[in-house]
């Protein structure tokens, strides 16, 4: 039994998206149990089985039931209820956006071979680093259970776990445990649906606001604002220069200490 659980999902991992996003929510096991109870109540009242953000926002002619039959009034009501549950039950949240072209230019081959051969796995590595910083900030020493959607790149993520978990300082920093990583179906693990919402909103914000160099707050969609307003979440968007600086710092560590470094991710907050 883990005291804290981290639910992580992705957005933009398909080949057509220029940005890959990993987003996660962390809370205590007790609060996640209450989250599920609240979520099930909304599901029963509003009439849906699984909340998937991409299907929820799709045009009606896409045929994603039951969302294609909902009018805007109902969609606003349901989303507001779910956002309220998320904001009430989660302890903290994190989201990292990786411009794929920038990562391809900046990431050295040795780093790809050792830690993250694809953009999304790097985004996951960034997120668990932020979870580690949160644990250190609040003096949390117990391991964290990390739950990913079953559609995530399991082989790559498991490889990262094996590498970090085999090095004691890294395992302690990230709060990793041998049985602390699993891949589940969001239909049955409801908190993954919350992570799906955050990941979608994050990528939409990157695509429509940050890439267009618009103001982060004034141009932020109301649905994303609901998840950010008065909530302790950290959201980051890398530039190529920032990624190069991260990799350069890691290389300097390895040269100085003659051993693999524990990746430390630094990026500006959007809030």
LINQUIPE-V18986 format. One record per backbone hydrogen bond with DSSP energy under -1.0 kcal/mol. NH is the residue of the N-H (numbers start at 1). CO is the residue of the C=O. Records with the same first field share a line. If there is no record, write none. Layout:
NH = CO ; CO
This chain:
5 = 27
6 = 145
7 = 25
8 = 147
9 = 23
11 = 21
17 = 14
20 = 98
21 = 11
22 = 96
23 = 9
24 = 94
25 = 7
26 = 92
27 = 5
29 = 3
32 = 28
33 = 29
34 = 30
35 = 31
36 = 32
37 = 33
38 = 34
39 = 35
40 = 36
41 = 37
42 = 38
43 = 39
44 = 40
45 = 41
46 = 42
47 = 43
48 = 43
56 = 52
57 = 53
62 = 59
63 = 60
65 = 63
68 = 64
69 = 66
70 = 67
75 = 71
76 = 72
77 = 73
78 = 74
79 = 75
80 = 76
81 = 77
82 = 78
83 = 79
84 = 80
85 = 81
86 = 82
87 = 83
88 = 84
89 = 85
90 = 86
91 = 26
92 = 26
94 = 24
95 = 234
96 = 22
97 = 236
98 = 20
100 = 18
103 = 99
104 = 100
105 = 101
106 = 102
107 = 103
112 = 108
113 = 109
114 = 110
115 = 111
116 = 111
122 = 118
123 = 119
124 = 120
125 = 121
126 = 122
127 = 123
128 = 124
129 = 125
130 = 126
131 = 127
132 = 128
133 = 129
134 = 130
135 = 131
136 = 132
137 = 133
138 = 134
140 = 135
144 = 175
145 = 4
146 = 180
147 = 6
148 = 182
149 = 8
150 = 184
152 = 149
154 = 152
157 = 153
158 = 154
159 = 155
160 = 156
161 = 157
162 = 158
163 = 159
164 = 160
165 = 161
166 = 162
167 = 164
171 = 167
172 = 168
173 = 169
174 = 170
176 = 171
180 = 177
182 = 146
184 = 148
188 = 185
189 = 185
192 = 189
193 = 190
195 = 191
196 = 192
197 = 193
198 = 194
199 = 195
200 = 196
201 = 197
202 = 198
203 = 199
204 = 200
205 = 201
206 = 202
207 = 203
208 = 204
209 = 205
210 = 205
211 = 206
213 = 210
214 = 209
219 = 215
225 = 221
226 = 222
228 = 224
229 = 225
231 = 228
233 = 231
234 = 93
236 = 95
238 = 97
243 = 239
244 = 240
245 = 241
246 = 242
247 = 243
248 = 244
249 = 245
250 = 246
251 = 247
252 = 248
253 = 249
254 = 250
255 = 251
256 = 252
257 = 253
258 = 254
270 = 235
